């Protein structure tokens, strides 16, 4: 056992005295030591039930012959962090989570791990840590929130943000907003649409690191507790078979995840996190891989905010495995990838059924023949940009209009809510990238304000920041290179014409090469608005704006 490094031999007598201080019995000292990485806290709605999930995991581990030991991981609620300096800290926590979990796991020589995450950066951060530590590991999330209900219609957090914009436009009363406020988020769990948290939890199933239902069983269902117990049992079986994360998270598994991402219509943030996870297993993932995958992968789901269905509906329809089974019929899934069940993907999905063709469209009747995400390139985004194509209305798939330029999110929101943005405009928000923000804030507030003002089908938004999975409309983010390093988005001037053609995967500034070169020579860098130590270090360490702040970090040890 790896844990023998801290349990066996004369040199480890001091270590054993500390285990005695923890109350360990001699019998426990003979068993595998399993770290249960708990992301529980009382500020994130998606994490307030994780104490119950962790206790269930511990029961499963103990029943299967291991000794469960809880260790912590941090988590941020993106919704609460939205729209102020706190959002600069959201993405950066992914690397804090990966680094701190790696440190705890290796320092204490755990034989295996069960990761218990739920919300946005928590899931990819722990996947990155799992790849570095590379001991048998299973993921079990806290599960999605149930959808809210307002005036007989299902709703979710994105509706709440849009209600604020509608109120500013005089289309809703304060009383209407208050009703949304009390009903949009009715239970604990990750927010109920196909936002970033649920996207990554679903993709954890696809990667093979979570058991069936990990991404879709609602947080408040007793089935979630059963899943957690089975996760604890499964990690012990992985330990006995010596199946490790790098055996599971291979290049083929990551490409499976990208394929299912397209079918589900996942958050654009998945295009930040999949490359970061791939980086940890030595796979150089380029976001432009998305387009050839998208060309052959039909979009089968329109979960909120793209459509009227929610995670609870996907769960009832057969979940992630049912989506994979549909895609497997087209030969789009690599069936040979290993999973935490000890079986291959093909074995796992062979009996899956699509129980609701309105929620999961069959491949014969997709929402579109191409996938939910697209990577656009052109002279405005030489290294690419990302749009959630499945959430763009038809009339905005091709758009051309004058640029309205803002050097931070806050100024753009003031202009949008002040009625200074007109139909046809292209709002450009820059200096919000990983380096320039720093921290690459989400732009849910401005996109929601645009939708709430009734401009969602006539105004586009482009940024070197990123978009929430809750964003919809012609919202093009992750523009790279970012403005802070002199990317072309820094050179856009008020009134310049911007051309967007999503079917042709192009994003261009209609300015001559000569004029762009002239502007580039005149451009001067600006210092990011940083006030605290960690953000300063983060800004200095970012190596790729396109990947959402992959840092130069050690890969860990086997």
Secondary structure as GFF3:
##gff-version 3
##sequence-region A 1 558
A	DSSP	three_ten_helix	2	6	.	.	.	ID=ss1
A	DSSP	three_ten_helix	10	12	.	.	.	ID=ss2
A	DSSP	alpha_helix	13	21	.	.	.	ID=ss3
A	DSSP	three_ten_helix	28	30	.	.	.	ID=ss4
A	DSSP	beta_strand	33	38	.	.	.	ID=ss5
A	DSSP	alpha_helix	50	63	.	.	.	ID=ss6
A	DSSP	beta_strand	67	72	.	.	.	ID=ss7
A	DSSP	alpha_helix	78	81	.	.	.	ID=ss8
A	DSSP	three_ten_helix	85	89	.	.	.	ID=ss9
A	DSSP	alpha_helix	92	107	.	.	.	ID=ss10
A	DSSP	beta_strand	112	116	.	.	.	ID=ss11
A	DSSP	alpha_helix	120	133	.	.	.	ID=ss12
A	DSSP	beta_strand	136	139	.	.	.	ID=ss13
A	DSSP	beta_strand	148	150	.	.	.	ID=ss14
A	DSSP	beta_strand	153	155	.	.	.	ID=ss15
A	DSSP	alpha_helix	157	168	.	.	.	ID=ss16
A	DSSP	alpha_helix	174	183	.	.	.	ID=ss17
A	DSSP	alpha_helix	196	207	.	.	.	ID=ss18
A	DSSP	alpha_helix	222	241	.	.	.	ID=ss19
A	DSSP	alpha_helix	245	248	.	.	.	ID=ss20
A	DSSP	alpha_helix	251	264	.	.	.	ID=ss21
A	DSSP	alpha_helix	270	280	.	.	.	ID=ss22
A	DSSP	alpha_helix	289	296	.	.	.	ID=ss23
A	DSSP	alpha_helix	311	316	.	.	.	ID=ss24
A	DSSP	alpha_helix	319	328	.	.	.	ID=ss25
A	DSSP	alpha_helix	345	349	.	.	.	ID=ss26
A	DSSP	three_ten_helix	363	365	.	.	.	ID=ss27
A	DSSP	beta_strand	374	378	.	.	.	ID=ss28
A	DSSP	beta_strand	381	387	.	.	.	ID=ss29
A	DSSP	three_ten_helix	389	391	.	.	.	ID=ss30
A	DSSP	three_ten_helix	394	396	.	.	.	ID=ss31
A	DSSP	beta_strand	398	406	.	.	.	ID=ss32
A	DSSP	alpha_helix	409	417	.	.	.	ID=ss33
A	DSSP	beta_strand	426	429	.	.	.	ID=ss34
A	DSSP	alpha_helix	444	452	.	.	.	ID=ss35
A	DSSP	beta_strand	460	463	.	.	.	ID=ss36
A	DSSP	beta_strand	475	477	.	.	.	ID=ss37
A	DSSP	three_ten_helix	483	485	.	.	.	ID=ss38
A	DSSP	three_ten_helix	488	491	.	.	.	ID=ss39
A	DSSP	beta_strand	497	501	.	.	.	ID=ss40
A	DSSP	beta_strand	506	509	.	.	.	ID=ss41
A	DSSP	alpha_helix	513	522	.	.	.	ID=ss42
A	DSSP	alpha_helix	533	541	.	.	.	ID=ss43
A	DSSP	three_ten_helix	545	547	.	.	.	ID=ss44
###
